Amino acid sequence: MIKRSLALIALASLLGACGFQLRGTGETGRLALSELNLTARNAYGETQRLMRRQLEASGVKVYPGAPYELVLARETEKKRTASYTSSARSVEYELTTTLEYELLDARKQLLGNNELEVQKVYVHDQNNITASTQEAQQLREEMRREMVQQLMLRLQQLTPERIALMEQRARERAQAEAQAAEAERRAQEQQQEAPQQSPLELPPTLMP
């Protein structure tokens, strides 16, 4: 029970960091993003396939040219030794999978971005390498499904009002960047148009 509570607190913190707000733990339903394009660095990866299936099962129309785009920007895996057994024939490994993602509008403006992280531990038995390898593969598949479920949960928290606010902030950022670029361009033009001063000529040295 304590572990579950801590997990919910951690998830809520991650959602808040990206501006996503929980409307109730465990709440399900159709997504406000009813049309969505889904892209990934690994266009044929298992994570994208699972995510597409989950989106379509939730009633989302997934197609290129949709008003919004979910980008699975980067997926990484790390493995470290967690512990050794007394016989030194078995070792516990900790797998950590991280998924970075972005939400864009139709003009490819960034509305929000964040990352997900899933951790699992498995035992690698030197006396049964084949079974240990299969267990690790199954664990990776389980982690990938959990990661997709977490991402779906975050998307479910996006209300139309929240999406509108994110779009407004994206427009304000784009406008500020355009104004800064224009100011820099004008400053460079003024510098180029400024008259060049001739170098100061010193009088010839008077010889005794």
C-alpha positions in Angstrom: 0.0 0.0 0.0 2.8 2.3 0.9 4.6 1.5 -2.4 1.4 2.2 -4.4 1.0 5.6 -2.7 4.6 6.6 -3.3 4.2 5.6 -7.0 1.0 7.7 -7.4 2.8 10.7 -5.8 5.8 10.3 -8.1 3.5 10.0 -11.1 1.5 13.1 -10.1 4.8 15.0 -9.8 5.9 14.0 -13.3 2.5 15.1 -14.7 2.7 18.4 -13.0 6.2 19.1 -14.3 4.8 19.0 -17.9 1.6 20.9 -17.0 -0.6 17.8 -17.1 -3.1 17.8 -14.2 -4.7 14.7 -12.7 -8.5 14.9 -12.6 -8.8 11.7 -10.5 -6.6 8.7 -10.0 -7.6 5.8 -12.3 -10.0 7.9 -14.4 -10.5 6.6 -17.9 -12.4 7.7 -20.9 -12.0 9.2 -24.4 -9.2 11.5 -25.0 -9.7 15.2 -25.8 -7.2 14.7 -28.6 -9.5 12.8 -30.9 -7.2 13.2 -33.9 -3.5 12.6 -33.6 -0.5 11.9 -35.7 2.0 9.5 -34.1 5.6 9.5 -35.0 8.8 8.0 -33.5 12.5 8.0 -34.1 12.1 4.2 -34.5 9.2 4.3 -36.9 8.9 0.5 -36.9 9.5 0.0 -33.2 7.3 -2.0 -30.8 6.6 1.0 -28.6 5.0 3.0 -31.5 3.0 -0.1 -32.5 1.6 -0.5 -29.0 0.9 3.2 -28.6 -1.0 3.3 -31.9 -3.1 0.3 -30.8 -3.9 1.9 -27.5 -4.8 5.3 -29.1 -7.1 3.7 -31.7 -8.7 1.5 -29.0 -9.5 4.8 -27.1 -11.3 6.2 -30.2 -8.5 8.4 -31.4 -8.1 8.7 -35.2 -4.4 8.4 -35.9 -3.2 9.7 -39.2 -0.6 12.0 -40.8 -1.8 15.6 -41.0 -3.8 15.5 -37.8 -4.2 18.7 -35.8 -1.8 17.4 -33.2 1.3 15.2 -33.3 2.7 12.9 -30.5 6.4 12.3 -31.1 8.1 9.4 -29.3 11.4 11.3 -29.5 13.8 9.0 -27.8 13.7 5.6 -26.0 16.8 4.4 -24.0 17.6 1.5 -21.8 20.1 1.1 -19.1 21.1 -2.0 -17.2 23.1 -2.1 -14.0 24.0 -4.7 -11.4 21.6 -4.6 -8.5 23.0 -7.3 -6.3 24.9 -10.6 -6.2 23.9 -13.9 -4.5 26.0 -15.7 -2.0 27.0 -18.3 -4.6 28.0 -15.7 -7.1 26.2 -17.8 -9.8 23.2 -15.5 -9.9 23.0 -11.8 -10.1 20.1 -9.3 -10.0 20.0 -6.7 -12.8 18.0 -3.6 -12.8 16.6 -2.5 -16.1 15.6 1.2 -16.6 13.7 2.3 -19.7 13.2 6.0 -20.4 10.9 7.4 -23.1 11.1 11.1 -24.1 8.1 12.4 -25.9 6.7 15.7 -27.3 3.3 17.0 -28.2 3.2 19.4 -31.3 0.5 21.3 -33.0 -0.3 21.4 -36.7 2.5 24.0 -37.3 5.0 21.8 -35.5 5.1 24.1 -32.5 6.0 22.5 -29.2 3.0 22.4 -26.9 4.7 20.2 -24.2 7.3 17.6 -23.6 8.4 15.2 -20.8 9.7 11.8 -20.2 8.6 8.5 -18.7 10.7 6.0 -16.7 10.0 2.4 -15.9 12.3 0.2 -13.7 12.3 -3.6 -13.2 14.7 -6.1 -11.6 15.3 -9.6 -12.8 17.6 -12.5 -11.8 20.2 -13.8 -14.2 21.2 -17.3 -13.4 24.5 -18.4 -14.8 23.3 -22.0 -14.6 20.4 -21.4 -16.8 21.3 -18.6 -19.3 18.6 -19.4 -21.8 15.8 -19.1 -19.2 17.3 -15.9 -17.8 17.5 -14.4 -21.3 13.9 -15.2 -22.0 12.9 -13.7 -18.6 14.8 -10.5 -19.5 13.0 -10.2 -22.8 9.6 -10.8 -21.2 10.4 -8.1 -18.7 11.3 -5.6 -21.4 8.0 -6.3 -23.1 6.1 -5.8 -19.8 8.0 -2.5 -19.2 7.1 -1.3 -22.7 3.4 -2.0 -22.1 3.6 -0.2 -18.7 5.2 2.8 -20.3 2.5 3.0 -23.0 -0.2 2.8 -20.3 1.5 5.6 -18.4 1.6 7.8 -21.5 -2.0 7.1 -22.2 -2.9 8.1 -18.6 -1.1 11.4 -19.2 -2.9 12.1 -22.4 -6.2 11.4 -20.7 -5.6 14.3 -18.3 -5.5 16.8 -21.2 -8.8 18.7 -21.2 -9.8 21.0 -24.1 -9.1 24.0 -21.8 -5.6 22.8 -21.0 -4.9 22.2 -24.7 -6.0 25.7 -25.5 -3.8 27.1 -22.8 -0.8 25.2 -24.2 -1.5 26.4 -27.7 -1.7 30.0 -26.5 1.7 29.7 -24.7 3.2 28.1 -27.8 2.0 31.1 -29.9 3.4 33.5 -27.3 6.8 31.7 -27.4 6.9 31.8 -31.2 6.0 35.5 -31.2 8.7 36.3 -28.7 11.3 34.3 -30.6 10.3 36.1 -33.9 10.5 39.5 -32.3 14.0 38.7 -30.8 15.2 37.4 -34.2 13.9 40.6 -35.9 15.6 42.8 -33.3 18.9 41.0 -33.8 18.6 41.4 -37.6 18.0 45.1 -37.3 20.9 45.5 -35.0 23.2 43.8 -37.5 21.9 46.0 -40.3 22.5 49.1 -38.3 26.0 47.9 -37.5 26.8 47.3 -41.1 25.4 50.7 -42.2 27.4 52.7 -39.6 30.1 54.8 -41.2 33.6 53.3 -40.9 36.0 55.5 -39.0 39.5 56.0 -40.5 42.3 54.8 -38.3 43.9 57.5 -36.2 47.0 58.9 -38.0 49.8 59.8 -35.7 52.2 62.7 -36.5 55.6 61.7 -37.7 58.2 61.2 -35.1 60.5 64.3 -34.8 64.0 63.3 -35.0 66.6 65.3 -33.0 
